[in-house]
């Protein structure tokens, strides 16, 4: 299993610093973050979802993507996708900007999210049909001519939080043209999910794996005496999901997708998180995927 990192978790490093760190740690893949930093964030400390030292806007990505990827490859890494803030309801010209930037950078795929999940009851069948029609237009008329693949992410609080919900969309497409970011950390938020089942549902559609740690914590008790649970980012070792079991399920299913590290543990720099994570994953991969390894028994 080859390892990579998403630029989202390295906000305090510029591009040269990011790729130097990745090369030092032996990573193979890098995911671009072409986004516009909100003006209100620019004067604030660097943060995963706010201010970034490497200010890669979609416009810069389009203009300089080829040069940036050449620099990435000179360091021994390959691009594995772009993660803009984009969803299917964006105007066509906005989506084309993201796709053309990825094509210039030879980034191979672009994440395009479904619309946000409504917070009140809604007609899911009707919304699903609309999403499939829109993804079909994006794939056929925008992405395919550029040789770019569309990817959707099993993301918390979205319309594709689980493998089954992602499958409802992607099963209508060729997995070479529309795939899934298999975000394991987000499954902590959505309840019990058997690793082999989750992998088997999406198998051929898994484009890459986002790997982070998280755990459910009782934040408070409400007036009725019920626990109010929140999910906190954590080290892989402390995750409620047993990382070796998930990696073994992917390996056993023959999934060749890269493992993209996406660790947002608080009170640590991205550099320190990445160093810790690579050391842990190298140990896990060496032990978990060797012949004769027995997965953790599930309760």
C-alpha positions as CSV (number, residue, x, y, z in Angstrom):
1,X,0.0,0.0,0.0
2,X,1.5,3.3,-1.1
3,X,1.1,6.3,1.2
4,X,0.3,9.9,0.4
5,X,-0.9,13.1,2.1
6,X,-3.5,15.7,1.5
7,X,-2.3,19.3,1.5
8,X,-5.3,20.2,3.7
9,X,-3.4,18.9,6.8
10,X,-0.2,20.9,6.2
11,X,-1.4,24.5,6.5
12,X,1.7,25.9,8.0
13,X,4.1,24.8,5.2
14,X,4.6,26.3,1.8
15,X,4.8,24.0,-1.2
16,X,8.6,23.5,-1.2
17,X,8.4,22.7,2.6
18,X,5.5,20.3,2.0
19,X,7.2,18.2,-0.7
20,X,10.5,18.2,1.1
21,X,8.8,16.7,4.1
22,X,6.9,14.2,1.9
23,X,10.1,13.1,0.2
24,X,11.9,12.7,3.5
25,X,9.2,10.5,4.8
26,X,9.0,8.3,1.7
27,X,5.5,9.3,0.6
28,X,4.5,8.6,-3.0
29,X,1.4,10.7,-3.5
30,X,0.2,14.3,-2.9
31,X,-3.3,15.7,-3.1
32,X,-3.7,19.4,-4.1
33,X,-5.8,21.9,-2.3
34,X,-6.9,24.5,-4.8
35,X,-9.1,26.8,-2.8
36,X,-9.7,30.4,-2.1
37,X,-8.8,31.5,1.4
38,X,-11.6,33.6,2.8
39,X,-10.5,37.2,3.4
40,X,-11.4,37.0,7.1
41,X,-9.0,34.0,7.5
42,X,-5.9,35.6,5.9
43,X,-4.8,37.4,9.0
44,X,-5.4,34.5,11.3
45,X,-3.0,31.7,12.3
46,X,-2.7,28.8,9.8
47,X,-5.4,26.2,10.1
48,X,-6.5,23.1,8.2
49,X,-9.7,24.7,6.9
50,X,-8.7,28.4,7.0
51,X,-5.5,30.2,6.3
52,X,-2.8,28.2,4.4
53,X,0.8,29.2,3.8
54,X,0.7,27.6,0.3
55,X,-2.0,29.8,-1.2
56,X,-3.0,27.7,-4.2
57,X,-6.1,29.3,-5.7
58,X,-8.0,27.6,-8.5
59,X,-6.8,30.3,-10.9
60,X,-3.1,29.7,-9.9
61,X,-3.7,26.0,-10.3
62,X,-4.9,26.5,-13.8
63,X,-2.1,28.9,-14.7
64,X,0.8,27.1,-13.0
65,X,-0.4,23.5,-12.5
66,X,2.1,22.1,-15.0
67,X,5.0,23.8,-13.4
68,X,3.8,22.8,-9.9
69,X,3.5,19.1,-10.8
70,X,6.9,19.2,-12.5
71,X,8.3,20.4,-9.2
72,X,6.4,17.7,-7.3
73,X,7.7,15.0,-9.6
74,X,11.3,16.3,-9.3
75,X,10.9,15.5,-5.6
76,X,9.9,11.9,-6.4
77,X,6.1,12.3,-5.8
78,X,3.0,12.0,-8.0
79,X,-0.2,14.0,-7.8
80,X,-3.3,12.1,-6.8
81,X,-6.2,14.4,-7.3
82,X,-7.4,17.8,-6.4
83,X,-9.7,18.7,-3.5
84,X,-11.4,22.1,-4.3
85,X,-14.4,23.4,-2.5
86,X,-16.8,22.3,-5.3
87,X,-20.1,20.7,-5.6
88,X,-22.4,19.7,-8.4
89,X,-24.6,22.8,-8.0
90,X,-21.7,25.1,-8.8
91,X,-22.0,26.9,-12.2
92,X,-20.5,25.0,-15.1
93,X,-17.8,27.6,-15.6
94,X,-16.7,27.1,-11.9
95,X,-16.5,23.4,-12.3
96,X,-14.6,23.7,-15.6
97,X,-12.0,25.9,-13.9
98,X,-11.3,23.2,-11.3
99,X,-11.3,20.4,-14.0
100,X,-9.0,22.3,-16.4
101,X,-6.6,23.1,-13.6
102,X,-6.4,19.5,-12.7
103,X,-5.8,18.6,-16.3
104,X,-3.0,21.1,-16.6
105,X,-1.4,19.7,-13.4
106,X,-2.0,16.1,-14.6
107,X,-3.7,15.5,-11.3
108,X,-6.0,12.8,-12.8
109,X,-9.1,13.4,-10.6
110,X,-11.1,16.1,-8.9
111,X,-13.5,15.9,-5.9
112,X,-16.9,17.3,-6.7
113,X,-19.3,17.0,-3.8
114,X,-23.1,16.4,-3.9
115,X,-25.2,19.2,-2.5
116,X,-25.4,19.5,1.3
117,X,-27.7,17.2,3.1
118,X,-31.0,18.9,4.0
119,X,-31.6,19.3,7.7
120,X,-35.3,18.5,7.4
121,X,-37.1,15.5,5.9
122,X,-36.9,15.4,2.1
123,X,-37.7,13.2,-0.9
124,X,-34.4,11.2,-1.2
125,X,-35.4,9.3,-4.4
126,X,-36.1,12.6,-6.2
127,X,-32.8,14.2,-5.0
128,X,-30.8,11.1,-5.8
129,X,-32.2,11.1,-9.4
130,X,-31.2,14.8,-9.7
131,X,-27.7,14.1,-8.4
132,X,-27.2,11.2,-10.9
133,X,-28.4,13.4,-13.8
134,X,-26.0,16.2,-12.8
135,X,-23.0,13.9,-12.3
136,X,-23.7,12.4,-15.7
137,X,-23.5,15.8,-17.3
138,X,-20.3,16.7,-15.4
139,X,-18.7,13.4,-16.4
140,X,-19.7,13.4,-20.1
141,X,-19.4,17.0,-21.0
142,X,-16.7,18.4,-18.7
143,X,-14.5,15.8,-17.2
144,X,-14.3,13.1,-19.9
145,X,-13.0,15.4,-22.6
146,X,-10.2,16.5,-20.3
147,X,-9.3,12.9,-19.2
148,X,-10.2,13.8,-15.6
149,X,-12.0,11.5,-13.2
150,X,-14.7,12.7,-10.8
151,X,-14.4,11.6,-7.2
152,X,-17.0,11.9,-4.4
153,X,-16.1,11.5,-0.7
154,X,-17.8,9.5,2.1
155,X,-18.0,12.6,4.2
156,X,-19.8,13.3,7.5
157,X,-23.0,15.3,7.3
158,X,-23.2,14.9,3.5
159,X,-25.5,12.9,1.2
160,X,-22.8,10.2,0.9
161,X,-21.9,9.5,4.5
162,X,-21.8,5.7,4.0
163,X,-20.6,3.2,1.4
164,X,-24.2,2.4,0.6
165,X,-25.2,6.0,-0.1
166,X,-22.1,6.5,-2.2
167,X,-22.9,3.3,-4.1
168,X,-26.4,4.6,-4.9
169,X,-24.7,7.3,-7.0
170,X,-21.5,5.7,-8.4
171,X,-23.1,2.4,-9.5
172,X,-24.5,4.3,-12.5
173,X,-21.0,5.2,-13.8
174,X,-17.9,3.5,-15.0
175,X,-15.4,3.4,-12.1
176,X,-12.8,4.8,-14.4
177,X,-14.8,8.0,-14.7
178,X,-16.4,8.4,-11.2
179,X,-14.9,7.0,-8.0
180,X,-15.0,7.4,-4.3
181,X,-12.7,8.8,-1.6
182,X,-13.1,6.1,1.0
183,X,-12.9,8.3,4.1
184,X,-12.5,5.9,7.0
185,X,-12.4,8.5,9.8
186,X,-15.8,9.8,8.9
187,X,-17.3,6.3,9.5
188,X,-16.8,6.9,13.2
189,X,-19.4,9.6,13.1
190,X,-22.0,7.4,11.3
191,X,-22.2,4.4,13.6
192,X,-21.3,0.7,13.3
193,X,-19.9,-0.4,9.9
194,X,-18.2,-3.7,9.3
195,X,-14.9,-3.2,7.4
196,X,-15.4,-6.0,4.9
197,X,-18.9,-5.0,4.1
198,X,-17.9,-1.3,3.6
199,X,-15.0,-2.3,1.3
200,X,-17.1,-4.9,-0.6
201,X,-19.9,-2.4,-1.4
202,X,-17.5,0.0,-3.1
203,X,-14.5,-2.1,-4.0
204,X,-13.9,-1.1,-7.7
205,X,-15.0,2.5,-7.1
206,X,-12.5,3.2,-4.3
207,X,-10.1,5.7,-5.9
208,X,-8.2,6.5,-2.7
209,X,-8.5,6.1,1.0
210,X,-8.5,9.1,3.4
211,X,-7.1,7.9,6.7
212,X,-7.5,9.8,10.0
213,X,-8.3,8.9,13.5
214,X,-11.3,9.9,15.5
215,X,-13.2,8.9,18.6
216,X,-16.7,9.4,20.1
217,X,-16.7,11.2,23.4
218,X,-19.6,12.0,25.7
219,X,-19.6,15.8,25.8
220,X,-22.4,16.3,28.2
221,X,-25.7,14.9,29.5
222,X,-28.9,16.6,28.4
223,X,-32.0,17.4,30.6
224,X,-33.4,14.0,29.9
225,X,-30.3,12.2,31.1
226,X,-29.2,11.2,27.6
227,X,-25.6,11.3,26.6
228,X,-24.7,14.0,24.0
229,X,-21.8,12.6,22.0
230,X,-19.3,14.5,19.9
231,X,-16.5,13.1,17.7
232,X,-12.9,14.3,18.3
233,X,-9.9,13.9,16.1
234,X,-7.3,11.5,17.5
235,X,-4.1,9.7,16.8
236,X,-4.6,6.5,14.7
237,X,-3.7,4.4,17.8
238,X,-6.6,6.0,19.8
239,X,-9.2,5.8,17.0
240,X,-12.5,4.1,17.8
241,X,-12.0,2.3,14.4
242,X,-9.2,-0.4,14.5
243,X,-7.0,0.9,11.7
244,X,-5.2,-2.5,11.0
245,X,-8.5,-4.2,10.5
246,X,-9.6,-1.6,7.9
247,X,-6.3,-1.8,6.1
248,X,-6.4,-5.6,6.0
249,X,-10.0,-5.5,4.6
250,X,-8.8,-3.3,1.8
251,X,-5.8,-5.5,1.1
252,X,-7.9,-8.7,1.2
253,X,-10.3,-7.2,-1.3
254,X,-7.4,-6.4,-3.7
255,X,-8.0,-2.7,-3.5
256,X,-4.9,-1.0,-4.8
257,X,-5.9,2.6,-3.9
258,X,-3.3,4.7,-2.1
259,X,-3.7,5.6,1.5
260,X,-3.9,9.4,1.8
261,X,-3.1,10.6,5.3
262,X,-5.6,13.2,6.6
263,X,-4.9,13.7,10.3
264,X,-6.4,16.7,12.1
265,X,-5.4,15.8,15.6
266,X,-5.6,19.2,17.5
267,X,-2.6,20.9,19.2
268,X,-0.1,19.5,16.8
269,X,1.5,20.9,13.7
270,X,0.8,19.1,10.4
271,X,4.5,18.2,10.3
272,X,4.5,16.4,13.6
273,X,1.2,14.6,12.8
274,X,2.6,13.4,9.5
275,X,5.8,12.1,11.0
276,X,3.9,10.3,13.7
277,X,1.4,8.8,11.2
278,X,3.9,7.6,8.7
279,X,5.9,5.8,11.4
280,X,2.7,4.2,12.7
281,X,1.4,3.2,9.2
282,X,4.7,1.7,8.1
283,X,4.6,-0.5,11.2
284,X,1.0,-1.5,10.7
285,X,1.5,-2.2,7.0
286,X,4.5,-4.4,7.7
287,X,2.7,-6.4,10.3
288,X,-0.9,-6.3,9.1
289,X,-0.4,-7.4,5.5
290,X,2.1,-10.1,6.0
291,X,1.0,-13.7,5.3
292,X,-0.7,-15.3,8.3
293,X,-1.8,-12.1,10.0
294,X,-5.1,-12.5,11.8
295,X,-7.4,-9.5,11.9
296,X,-8.8,-8.3,15.2
297,X,-12.0,-10.1,16.1
298,X,-15.0,-7.9,15.8
299,X,-17.4,-7.9,18.7
